[in-house]
Every structure is written in C-alpha cells, then in structure tokens.
Amino acid sequence: PPPADCDAFIAGGWQEGPLREALAAAATRPVLTIGFGPEFCAAGGQFCVLPHLPGARFAANREAITASRLTVNPRLLQLGRPRSEEPGG
C-alpha cells in the first residue's frame, strides 16, 4: 500500500491484485491516483490516461475522487471529456 504520507501515486505495469490493494488502501485518503487504461479507473483509480483514444487524453472516476475527499477543479474534469461531447465538437 502507499505510505501514510503519500500524496499521489502513478501506477503503471502493476498486477491486478496488488493494484486493487493499493487503491483500496488509498481510497478514503486524500491521495491522487493516476494510472493507464480504463481498467485503472474500473479498479478504483481516480484518473486513467487513455492514450489510444483520439480526442480524450484521460478519464476521471468521480466516485473515487469523491471518496478520497480531494477537491478537483471542474475545468480539469472537462478536459477529460471526449471531444465529441464538447459544445461545437
């Protein structure tokens, strides 16, 4: 699990079991979690980088963000929306 004084961690290349354990340990703490692929958000991560999707660079798991008690600027969340959802896009 992340250390008690951890403010953020980026997960890449983790096995599913250890990843889920680390995310569960950080779930109710104000720890920013970033990973790769939609599986990361499905496992409880907050922000997942989606390099393979055109028009969207990342997705946000709002439930995980809320549970962590982090405050995220809504403009940041808008950046993660696919371009087709944006006005005029």
C-alpha positions in Angstrom: 0.0 0.0 0.0 1.1 3.6 -0.4 2.9 5.1 2.6 0.9 7.1 5.1 2.4 10.3 4.0 1.9 9.7 0.2 0.0 12.5 -1.6 -0.1 10.9 -5.0 1.0 7.8 -6.9 1.2 6.8 -10.5 0.6 3.1 -11.2 2.0 1.5 -14.4 2.6 -2.1 -15.0 1.1 -3.4 -11.8 -0.5 -6.8 -11.5 -4.3 -6.5 -10.8 -4.2 -7.9 -7.2 -1.5 -5.5 -5.8 -3.1 -2.6 -7.8 -6.5 -3.2 -6.3 -4.9 -3.5 -2.8 -3.0 -0.2 -3.2 -6.1 1.6 -4.5 -8.3 0.2 -1.6 -5.7 1.4 0.9 -5.7 4.9 -0.6 -9.5 5.0 -1.3 -10.6 7.1 1.6 -7.4 9.2 2.0 -6.7 12.4 0.1 -4.2 10.6 -2.3 -4.3 11.4 -6.0 -4.1 8.2 -8.1 -3.2 8.1 -11.7 -2.9 5.0 -13.9 -3.2 3.8 -17.5 -6.2 2.4 -19.3 -9.8 2.2 -18.4 -9.0 -0.8 -16.2 -7.3 1.5 -13.8 -10.5 3.6 -13.2 -12.5 0.4 -13.0 -10.3 -0.9 -10.3 -10.9 2.3 -8.2 -8.3 4.7 -9.6 -9.2 8.4 -10.0 -7.6 9.4 -13.3 -6.8 7.0 -16.1 -4.7 8.0 -19.0 -6.2 6.9 -22.3 -3.5 7.4 -25.0 -5.2 5.2 -27.6 -8.4 7.2 -27.8 -8.5 10.2 -30.2 -9.9 13.3 -28.6 -9.7 12.1 -25.0 -6.4 12.1 -23.0 -7.7 10.8 -19.7 -10.9 9.8 -17.9 -11.9 10.6 -14.3 -13.6 8.2 -11.8 -15.7 10.8 -10.0 -16.8 8.2 -7.3 -13.1 7.5 -6.4 -12.4 11.3 -6.4 -15.3 12.0 -4.0 -14.4 9.1 -1.7 -10.8 10.4 -1.4 -12.1 13.9 -0.3 -9.9 15.6 -2.9 -11.1 18.8 -4.4 -10.7 18.7 -8.2 -11.3 21.8 -10.3 -14.3 21.1 -12.6 -12.3 22.5 -15.5 -9.9 19.7 -15.1 -12.7 17.2 -15.4 -13.9 18.9 -18.5 -10.5 18.3 -20.1 -11.0 14.6 -19.8 -14.3 14.6 -21.8 -14.2 13.2 -25.3 -14.1 16.0 -27.9 -17.5 14.8 -29.3 -19.2 15.8 -26.0 -17.9 19.3 -26.1 -20.1 22.1 -27.4 -19.4 22.7 -31.0 -17.3 19.4 -31.2 
